[in-house]
Amino acid sequence: MTMDTWLTAFYLTLLFNLPLLAGWLLDRLLGDPVWLPHPVVAFGKAIFWLEHRLNRGGYRVLKGALMTVGLVLGVYFFTRLVLRWVAGWSPALLLILQILLIFYCLAGTTLIKEVRAVFSAVDRSLDEGRRQVARIVGRDTEALSAQEVRTAALETLAENLSDGVIAPLFWYWLLGVPGMMAYKMVNTLDSMVGYRNKRYRLIGCFAAHLDDVANFFPARLTALLMVIAAGRPSLLSFVAHYGRQHASPNSGYPEAALAGILGCRFGGPHLYFGEEVWKPYIGISERPLTSHDMHVAIHINRRAEGLMLIVMLLSTFVLSW
């Protein structure tokens, strides 16, 4: 392989991944500014509108499936059409649009800020910590102890590394920006209607199962990246053991990776909409969690995120070569 071939492959790798790298850098620098319109907000409004009109009468499972498929495919093909139209009009505008959409799809920095805020809040006041953690978890938080507040924040941090960073990058890797946007719709559907309570059990079951499928490989990849980032390959057996015991087929793997790295325990009983949901314990140590654990978890998140980017860049380099 000549030097010219190496340089050509290198330049092609940078050119192809320029939107990805710029979008990722924006997420690192800005997170999700509250003043900036976000497509996920539009996703949520569409889901809310449809759910209120379809979640009544008979055939709710079928209506939920049609709603889910329609929204996911609609986002995928609409994004493709818009990008194709913009590409024919202005390549520079296409680049800007791709960067913005990738930026919108990544949610690593914002949740890290929220988790830091939870630990700071609970150190000041338990009530303040409960209110702060309620911003990032779906469970009821009014009766949580300080330990449970910290545990909920770290569980969410591990799960979000998969749902909010690695999975969007994975689907970008496979299907480009339209696939990334479609994944965000899948994830938004699951977060809004994918519950097993009385209201959403029927209308949201298809969305929940589709989210399980979409996250199957990303969740396991996330756990692997976390273990590599920690430099502790011996934890793979721990992750394999506890990851598959979780109520979710996917969430248990990144949570098990973080529990193994920190030497703590996740899981147990949680309240969702007033109903108790029991999640199997992940790990055996009940030791108190501290701000040091939060900093270690954030460091692992950032390193795993960086490893994913390196894998994506190397794969593009190999294909370019």
RARAZI-V887169 format. One record per residue. RES is the residue in one letter. PHI is phi in radians with two decimals (999 if undefined). OMEGA is omega in degrees with one decimal (none if undefined). D_FIRST is the distance of its C-alpha to the first C-alpha in whole Angstrom. Layout:
# RARAZI-V887169
RES_PHI_OMEGA_D_FIRST, RES_PHI_OMEGA_D_FIRST
This chain:
# RARAZI-V887169
M_999_-177.0_0, T_-1.39_178.4_4, M_-1.09_178.9_7, D_-1.09_179.1_8, T_-1.16_177.1_6, W_-1.04_-178.2_7, L_-1.13_178.6_10, T_-1.08_179.1_11, A_-1.10_179.9_11, F_-1.14_-179.6_13, Y_-1.16_177.1_15, L_-1.11_178.0_16, T_-1.08_179.1_16, L_-1.13_-177.8_19, L_-1.14_-178.0_21, F_-1.14_-175.5_21, N_-1.70_-180.0_22, L_-1.01_176.9_25, P_-1.06_-179.5_28, L_-1.10_-177.1_27, L_-1.14_179.7_27, A_-1.20_178.5_30, G_-1.13_177.4_32, W_-1.11_179.8_31, L_-1.12_176.8_32, L_-1.07_178.5_35, D_-1.11_179.1_36, R_-1.09_-174.9_36, L_-1.46_-169.5_38, L_-1.96_-169.6_40, G_1.18_176.3_41, D_-2.00_179.9_43, P_-1.06_-176.7_46, V_-1.16_-177.3_49, W_-1.44_-174.8_50, L_-1.66_176.7_46, P_-1.00_-174.7_47, H_-2.18_-179.6_45, P_-1.09_179.2_44, V_-1.11_174.9_45, V_-1.11_176.5_49, A_-1.13_176.1_49, F_-1.00_-177.9_48, G_-1.08_179.4_50, K_-1.16_178.3_53, A_-1.13_179.5_52, I_-1.13_-179.6_52, F_-1.04_-178.6_55, W_-1.10_-178.7_57, L_-1.21_-178.6_56, E_-1.07_-179.1_57, H_-1.17_-179.0_60, R_-1.64_-177.3_61, L_-1.71_-174.2_60, N_-1.46_178.0_61, R_-2.77_178.8_64, G_1.26_-178.4_66, G_-1.61_176.6_64, Y_1.00_-175.9_61, R_-1.20_177.7_59, V_-1.10_179.0_56, L_-1.11_179.8_56, K_-1.12_177.2_56, G_-1.14_178.5_54, A_-1.14_179.3_51, L_-1.13_177.1_52, M_-1.06_-177.6_51, T_-1.12_-178.5_48, V_-1.09_-179.4_46, G_-1.08_-179.0_48, L_-1.20_-177.4_47, V_-1.17_179.3_43, L_-1.17_178.0_42, G_-1.05_178.6_44, V_-1.13_-178.1_42, Y_-1.08_-175.1_39, F_-1.30_175.7_40, F_-1.12_178.2_41, T_-1.10_177.6_38, R_-1.04_-178.6_36, L_-1.11_-179.3_39, V_-1.12_179.8_39, L_-1.11_178.8_35, R_-1.15_179.3_35, W_-1.14_-180.0_38, V_-1.16_179.8_37, A_-1.08_178.9_34, G_-1.30_-177.5_36, W_-1.71_-177.0_38, S_-2.75_177.4_36, P_-1.02_179.6_32, A_-1.15_178.1_33, L_-1.17_176.0_36, L_-1.05_179.5_33, L_-1.07_-179.8_31, I_-1.11_-179.5_34, L_-1.13_177.8_36, Q_-1.07_179.3_33, I_-1.05_-178.5_33, L_-1.13_-178.6_36, L_-1.17_176.4_36, I_-1.12_177.0_33, F_-1.02_179.3_36, Y_-1.11_-174.1_39, C_-1.41_-179.2_37, L_-1.68_-175.1_36, A_-2.33_-178.6_39, G_-1.40_-173.1_38, T_-1.20_-177.2_39, T_-1.06_-178.3_43, L_-1.21_175.8_44, I_-1.05_176.8_43, K_-1.09_-179.8_45, E_-1.15_-179.9_48, V_-1.15_175.1_47, R_-1.02_-179.2_48, A_-1.13_178.6_51, V_-1.10_-178.6_52, F_-1.15_177.3_52, S_-1.15_-177.7_54, A_-1.17_-176.9_56, V_-1.23_174.1_57, D_-1.20_178.8_58, R_-1.47_-174.6_60, S_-2.81_179.1_62, L_-1.11_179.7_62, D_-1.09_178.5_63, E_-1.15_177.5_60, G_-1.11_177.4_58, R_-1.09_179.6_59, R_-1.14_-178.0_59, Q_-1.20_-177.9_55, V_-1.24_177.5_54, A_-1.10_178.2_55, R_-1.24_-172.1_53, I_-2.16_179.0_50, V_-2.17_179.4_51, G_-1.58_-176.5_53, R_-1.36_173.9_56, D_-1.27_-172.4_59, T_-2.03_-172.1_59, E_-1.10_-174.8_63, A_-1.94_-177.7_64, L_-1.23_171.6_60, S_-1.40_178.5_61, A_-1.06_178.1_59, Q_-1.11_-179.7_56, E_-1.21_176.2_56, V_-1.11_179.8_55, R_-1.13_179.5_52, T_-1.10_179.5_51, A_-1.05_-179.7_51, A_-1.13_-178.4_49, L_-1.28_174.4_46, E_-1.05_-180.0_46, T_-1.16_178.1_46, L_-1.06_179.8_43, A_-1.15_-179.5_41, E_-1.14_-179.0_42, N_-1.19_176.3_41, L_-1.01_176.6_37, S_-1.32_-173.9_37, D_-1.22_-171.4_39, G_-1.74_-177.6_38, V_-2.32_-172.1_35, I_-1.17_-179.6_32, A_-1.11_175.4_34, P_-1.03_177.5_34, L_-1.14_178.5_30, F_-1.06_-178.3_29, W_-1.30_170.2_31, Y_-1.13_178.6_29, W_-1.01_-176.8_26, L_-1.51_-168.9_28, L_-2.22_177.5_30, G_1.25_-177.3_29, V_-1.06_177.7_32, P_-1.04_177.7_35, G_-1.14_177.9_34, M_-1.12_179.1_34, M_-1.17_178.4_37, A_-1.10_177.3_39, Y_-1.07_179.8_38, K_-1.10_175.8_40, M_-1.18_176.7_43, V_-0.99_-177.7_43, N_-1.16_178.2_43, T_-1.18_176.3_46, L_-1.03_-178.8_48, D_-1.11_-177.9_48, S_-1.23_-178.0_49, M_-1.76_-175.2_52, V_-2.22_-175.2_53, G_-1.51_-179.5_51, Y_-1.92_-178.8_54, R_-1.71_177.8_56, N_-1.57_-173.6_59, K_-1.05_-174.5_62, R_-1.25_-170.1_61, Y_-1.85_-172.8_57, R_-0.98_-176.9_57, L_-1.54_-174.9_58, I_-1.16_-174.0_56, G_-1.86_-173.7_53, C_-1.16_179.2_52, F_-1.17_178.0_50, A_-1.07_179.4_48, A_-1.13_179.8_48, H_-1.19_178.0_46, L_-1.14_176.2_44, D_-1.10_176.2_43, D_-1.04_-179.8_43, V_-1.16_-177.3_40, A_-1.12_-176.9_38, N_-1.78_-175.0_38, F_-1.01_-179.6_37, F_-1.29_179.1_34, P_-1.01_-178.6_33, A_-1.12_-179.6_36, R_-1.25_174.9_35, L_-1.12_178.0_31, T_-1.04_179.4_33, A_-1.07_178.5_35, L_-1.08_179.7_32, L_-1.11_178.7_30, M_-1.13_179.5_34, V_-1.13_177.2_34, I_-1.13_179.8_30, A_-1.06_179.2_31, A_-1.43_-178.1_34, G_1.18_-176.7_33, R_-2.30_-178.9_35, P_-1.07_179.1_34, S_-1.12_-179.8_37, L_-1.33_-177.9_38, L_-1.04_178.7_37, S_-1.19_176.1_40, F_-1.08_179.7_42, V_-1.11_-179.9_40, A_-1.10_-177.7_40, H_-1.25_-174.3_44, Y_-1.48_-177.8_45, G_-1.05_-177.7_43, R_-1.44_177.5_44, Q_-1.53_-178.6_48, H_-1.17_178.0_48, A_-1.08_175.8_50, S_-1.54_178.1_47, P_-1.23_-175.2_44, N_-2.18_-172.5_41, S_-1.03_-176.7_43, G_-1.12_-174.8_44, Y_-1.27_174.9_40, P_-1.14_177.7_39, E_-1.15_178.2_43, A_-1.13_178.4_43, A_-1.07_-179.1_39, L_-1.22_177.6_41, A_-1.08_177.9_44, G_-1.17_-180.0_43, I_-1.15_-178.0_41, L_-1.49_-175.9_44, G_1.19_-178.4_46, C_-2.22_-179.1_49, R_-2.29_174.6_50, F_-1.94_175.6_50, G_1.64_-178.1_52, G_1.85_-177.1_56, P_-1.35_176.2_58, H_-2.36_176.0_57, L_-1.82_174.8_60, Y_-2.17_-179.6_58, F_0.94_177.6_61, G_1.46_179.8_64, E_-1.88_-179.8_62, E_-1.35_176.3_61, V_-2.11_-179.1_58, W_-1.67_175.9_57, K_-1.89_-179.0_53, P_-0.98_179.0_53, Y_-1.20_174.9_52, I_-2.01_-174.3_49, G_1.66_-175.8_49, I_-2.18_-175.7_52, S_-1.48_178.7_52, E_-1.68_-175.3_55, R_-1.07_179.0_54, P_-1.13_176.5_55, L_-1.57_-177.7_52, T_-2.27_177.2_52, S_-1.09_176.7_50, H_-1.07_178.0_47, D_-1.10_178.4_46, M_-1.08_-179.9_46, H_-1.17_177.0_43, V_-1.11_-179.0_41, A_-1.08_179.2_41, I_-1.14_177.9_40, H_-1.06_179.0_37, I_-1.14_177.5_36, N_-0.99_-177.1_36, R_-1.14_179.6_34, R_-1.18_177.8_31, A_-1.12_176.7_31, E_-1.05_178.2_31, G_-1.11_178.0_28, L_-1.10_178.4_26, M_-1.10_177.8_26, L_-1.09_178.8_25, I_-1.08_178.1_22, V_-1.05_-179.9_21, M_-1.14_179.0_22, L_-1.16_179.5_19, L_-1.13_178.8_16, S_-1.14_177.1_17, T_-1.17_179.0_17, F_-1.08_179.4_13, V_-1.09_179.2_12, L_-1.14_178.1_14, S_-1.13_178.7_13, W_-1.13_none_9
